[in-house]
């Protein structure tokens, strides 16, 4: 399934404005204990798609009852922070 990427980007911009404030693309800020950069649409797209893949694999692992590796949790935290999303693993 392919998401409506422009709509997902607008949601990201709304979250960014609400959680962090008005910053220009490329600006670095702290969010959820991590230093993140406000993404342009071109930067957002691969990060979002990668996050969706990691989230899918994480969710499948949880549903199967697999043990989750700390590396996977750290990766999911980093990707969710970069998209100004709550960490689904918390």
C-alpha positions, 0 to 999 in steps of 0.5 A, spaced: 500 500 500 502 506 498 500 512 502 498 519 500 505 522 501 503 529 500 498 528 506 503 525 510 508 530 509 502 535 511 501 531 517 508 531 519 508 539 518 502 540 523 506 535 528 512 539 528 509 546 528 505 543 534 510 540 538 516 544 536 514 550 533 515 554 527 522 552 524 525 552 517 527 546 513 534 544 515 533 547 522 536 542 528 531 541 534 531 537 540 525 532 540 524 526 545 531 526 547 534 526 540 537 532 536 532 532 529 532 536 523 526 539 520 525 535 513 523 538 506 518 533 503 524 530 499 528 528 505 521 526 509 519 521 503 525 516 504 525 517 512 517 516 512 517 510 508 523 507 512 519 508 518 513 505 515 517 498 514 521 498 520 514 499 524 511 494 520 516 489 521 516 491 529 508 490 529 509 483 526 514 481 531 510 483 536 504 479 534 508 473 533 511 473 540 518 474 538 523 477 542 525 484 540 532 486 539 534 493 543 537 495 536 530 494 533 527 498 538 533 504 538 532 504 530 524 505 531 525 510 537 530 514 532 525 514 526 519 516 530 523 522 533 525 524 526 518 524 524 515 527 530 511 521 532 510 518 539 514 511 539 510 506 538 514 501 542 513 505 549 
